[in-house]
């Protein structure tokens, strides 16, 4: 006889059927996505032996998010988020299978990777804000939202732990092409889960304003309110400087630590362990109280991790420092996301989350490009030392702003019945 976990023993968000479907489907697909990311950066480095080309590919995959995310946010606010996500997942599956076909046939060149990376970037410009804005539609109780966002981070980083490790082993044993193929097939799980959901129709305010006016309205709303502005700017700083390591890790794996694709997989998996730990911690929290301090301190954890990793020439120490890099990143991003989702007005949720997508994902390509270019001139370790120092300085500045931001957020939480007291 099959037994089921009693609902009262589940984390709050998983008591909602739609969220359980989302969690399961995305969990499978994200493992494939991280396998592909690991396989891609190793393939690029194998084809070119160039840190700069690692930066170029990273730039090409993310730049559309920076340019188009605000319009993606308008699109998300105007139409069904559920249907948008079904469409973006189908397109992502096509992209991954195209990459697999080229790699399996042996005709793949660097320009193929760049073109397909740009295509995926266009998809992500709509998919990322839609995914963020869709989460509140999946939970049955508003007070479960913070738990849902924390579980998203746990799911994302559980995949980040498994995907790179499996990807590194597969690349070393049978080649990158099979990582791309598995990723393409994994989207089937997401599409099935989305189709199985029963989503209540959302009231969509019909606007006569043109998309540019709505983008402008979203910018003024977000940057006119200091707490949202501060969260977006800190996320942008962490993304620009703190995540340059993602395209420079192959250099450390091969040149500095004298390893191979397996070494790269283990390094990426180690950052995933740290991030997963942070996600589990956030998912276990019973209250939003204290997230302000976490957001402020997290870039310091990331910065110390980057500096120590850059100085290490010993694999076990490098793996240990990657734990803190992953931990610092997820604490800042997931906590910032939770606060944003909680304080934003629902009719502007898509646009604000598109700005968060710009700040977190859209800024990354510029950091990748700069990091790759600087690594050629001043070495990859020196680049990461600079990145770590900037993250620590950003953390210190945000900490100074925190008392004033708390006072502005507190009335919103009280008004919405989320807390009796404000954010501390």
N, C-alpha and C positions, 0 to 999 in steps of 0.2 A: 504494500500500500504506500502510495507516494505521500510524503509529508511536506507541508509548506511552512515556511517561517511565519509565525504569528505577526500580524501587521504592527502590533504595538512594540515589537522588538526591532523593527526596521528603523533606520534613520528617518526623520520626519518626511523628507521629500520623497523617499521611495514608497511611502504609503499611497502616493498618487499613481494610478495605473499609467497615465500618459508619460509621467516622468520615468517610471520603470522601463517602459519601452524605449524611450530616448536614451536612457543610461546604458541599456544593454546593446542597442544597435551602434551607438557612438563608440562604446568601449572596444568593440571588435574592429570597427573601421579605423580608429585612431592608431591601433597597433600597426596596421598596414601603412598608415600615413608616415609614422616615425621610421618604419623600415625603409620606406622610399626616400625619406630625407637623408638618412645615413648612407644609403646606396648611392644617392645622387651626388653628395659632396665627395664621396670616395671616387666615383666614376669621373667626375669633373677633374679632380686632382690627378687621377691616373692618366687621363687624356692630355692634360696640359702641364702638370707639375708647377702650376702657377697659383700662388695665394691671391693674386689680383683677379684671376678668373673665378675663383671661389666667391670673391666679393661681387663680381659682375653677375653671376648666376643668382646669388642671393638678392641682389638689387632688382634683377628682372622679375623675380617671383613675387616681390612685395611692392614694387613701385605703383602698380595699378591700384592697390589698396589705399595708398596715400592720396592719389589723385581722385579716385572715383568713390571712395567710401562715403563722403557726405551725400552724394547723389544716391548711393545704395541705401543710406539711411532714410532718405525721402521715400524711396521705392518701398522700403519695409514698412514705413508708417502708412502708406497709401493702400497696400494690398495685403492679402492673406500671408502671414509669416509661414504658415504650415505649407502652403503650396509653393512658396518661394524656395523653401528648404528641399522639398522633393525635387524641384528642377535643378538646383545647384548640385545636389548629390549625384544626379544622373550625369550632369556635365563633368563633374570631377571623376566619375568612373570612366568616362570616355577618354579623358586626358591621361589617366594612369595606364589604361590599356593601350593607348597609342604609344606611350613611352616604352611599355613592355614589348610591343610589336617591333619597334625600331631596334631595341637592344637585343632581342632574341634573334632578329635577322642579321645582326652584325653590321648594320649600316649606320649606326648612330654616330653623329658628330656633335661637337659642342654647340653648334647653332641650333640643332634640333632641341637640345636641352633648354636653351635660352628661350626659343619660341614657345615651347610647351610650358615653361615656367611663367612666361608672360600671360598665356591663356589661363593658367590656374590662378594667377593674380587677379585677372578680371572676374573670375568666378568668386574668389574670396572677398572681393570688394562688396558683393551683395550677401554672400553666405555668412560672413563673420558678424555683421550687425544683425542679420536675421536670426542667427543662432542665439546671440546674446539677448535680443529682445523677446525671443520665443520662450525663454525659460519661465518667466512669470505666468505664461499661459498654461504651463504644464503642471503646476502645483495647485492643489485644491484650496490651500490656506495660505494667505499672504505671509503669515509669520514663518512659513517653511521656506521662503525664498532664499534667505541667507544660507540655510543648509543645502539647498539645491545648487547654489553657486559654488559652495565649498566642495560638494560632491562632484560637480563638473571638473573642478581642479584636480580632485583625487583621481577621477577617471582619466583625465588628460595625462596626468603624470604617471599613473599606473601604466598606461600605454607607452609613455616616454621611457619608462624603465624597461619594459619588455621589448618594445619595437627595435630600439637601437642595438640591444644585445643580440637579438635574433637576426636583425639585419646584418650586423657585422659578421656573424658566423656564416650566414648564407652567402654574403659577398665573397668571403674567403674560400668557401667550399664549392659553390655552384654558380656564382656570379650575380651581378646586380640585377639582371633582367628578371629573375624570378621574384625578387622583392617587389618590382614594379607590377608584375602580374598578380601576386597575392594581394597587393594594395587595391588594384582595380576590382578584384573579385570581392573584397571585403565591403565595398560600398553596397552590395546587395543586402547585407544585414541592416544597414541604416535605412535604405529605401523601404524594405519590408516593415520595419518598426514604425516609420513615419506613416505609411499607408494604414497600419493597424490602429492608429490613434483615433480617438473620438474627441475632436476639438470643438468647443462651443464657439459659434460665430462671434467675432469681436466687433464691437461698434467702432466703425472707422469714420472719423469726421471728414466730410467731403470738403476739400479746400479748392477755392478758385485760384489760389496763388500759383504762379508758375514754379517749377522746381528750384530755380535760382533763388526766388524769394523765400522758399521754405528752407533751403540750405542756409541762407542768411539769418533767418529767424532762429534756426537751431544753433548757429554760431553765437548770436547775441545772447541767447538764453544760457548756453553753457559757460561762455567766458564772462558773462555779466554777473555770475554768481560765484563768489570766491572759492567755496569748497569744491565745486565741480572743476573750476579752472585750475586749482592747485593739484587736484588728483590727475587731471589730464597732463599737466606739465611735468609732474614727477614721473608719470608713466612714460612720457616721451623721452625724458632724460635717461631713465633706466634702459629703455629699448635702444636708444641711439648708442650709448656707451656700454651698458652692462651686458648686452647680448652680442657684441662683436665676436666674442669667443666662439660662437656657434660655427662661424665660417673659418676660424683659425685653428680649431681643434685638430684637423688633419695634419697640419704642420707640426703640432706638438706630438701627435701620435707617431708620425713617421720620422721626422728629422731630429726632434729633441729627445723623445723617449725610445727611439729606435724600434718602433713597433710596426704593426700592419693594420688591416681592416678590423681585425678582432680587437686590437687596442683601442681603435676609434670607437667601436661599439661599446666597449666597457666604460670608456670615459663618458660617453653620452648617457649610458645607463646609470652611472654613478650620480650624475646631475639629476637624473630621473628619480633615483632613490631619495635624494634630498628634497626634491619637489613633491614627491609622493608623501613623504613624512609631513611636510608643511600642509598638504591638502588634507591628510587624515586629521591633523591637529585642528584645522579650521572646521572640518566637518563635525568634529566632536564638540565644538563650542556650543554652549546653550544660549549665548547672548551676543549681541552686536557690540556691547560695551568692550572697550579696549582695542578695537580695530584701528583707531586713530594712531595709537602708539605703535602698533605693528607696522602700519604703512610707513610711519616715520623711520623706524629702526631697520626695516628690511633692506634698504639699499646699502646700509653699513655692512650687514652680513654678506651681501653680494660683493661689495667692494673688497672686503678683507679676503674673501674666497678667491677673487680674481688675482689679487696681488700675490697671494701665496702660491696659487697654481702657476703663475708666470715664472716664479723663482724655482719651482720644483724640477728636479731632474731624476726623480725616483718615482716609479709608477705607483706604488702603494700610497705615497704622499699625494700624488696628483689625483688619484681616485678619491682620497679623503677630502681634499679641498673642493672637488667638484660637488660633493654633497652640499657644501655651504653655498655654492653658486646656485644650485637648483633650489635650495631652501629659501634663500633671500629673494630670488626671482618670484617664486610662487606666492610668498607671503605678501609681497608688494602688489602683484597683479590681481590675485584673487580677492584680497581685502579691499583694494581700491574698487574693483568691480562690484563687490557686495554693497559698499557704501553708495556708489553711483546708482545702482539698480534700486536702492531703497529710497533715495531722495528725489529721483527724477520724476517729472510729470509723465503719465502714461502716454499721452498723445504726442509727446516729444521723445519717447524712449528710443525709437529707431534711430533718430538723428543724433541723440547724445551717445548712444552706443556705437554709432558709426564714427564719431569723433574719438571714442575710446579705441576703436579699431585702428584709426589713423595713428593715434598716439602710441599704441602698443605694437601693432603690426606694420603700419604704413611708414613709420620712422625707421624701422629696422634696415631697409635696403640702403638708406643713406649711411647708416653706421657700418653696414657690411662693406660698402664701397670704400669708405674712408679707412676702415680697419684693414682691408685687403691691400690698399695702396700704401698705407703707412708701414705695414708689415714688410713690404719689399724694401723700404728705405731705412727703417729704424729697427727692424726685427719684430717678430710676433710677441715675444715676452715683454718688450718695452711698451708695445701698444696696450697690452692688458694691464700693465702697472698704471698707465695713465688713466685707463678706463676705471680701474678700481678707485683711484683717488677722486675722480669726478663723482662717482656714485656716493662716496662717503660725504663729500661736500654737499651734494644734493640732499642727502639725508639730514645733515645738520641744519640746512636752511628750512626744510619742511618742518622740522621739529620746533623751530622758532615760531612758525606760523600757526602751529596746532591749537594753542589756546583760543585764538580769535576764530578759527574755523569751527571749533566745537560749539561756540556760542551761536553761530549761524545755523548749524545743523540741528541743534537740540529742539527748537520749536517744531520743525518738520516731523521729527520722530514722535513727539508728543501728540501733535495734531493727527497723525495717522494711526495712533494707538499701538505703535510698535514697541515703544518704551515709555515708562513713566518718567524717566530721567533722560537727559540727552546723552550724546556720544561723549564718552570719557576716554 
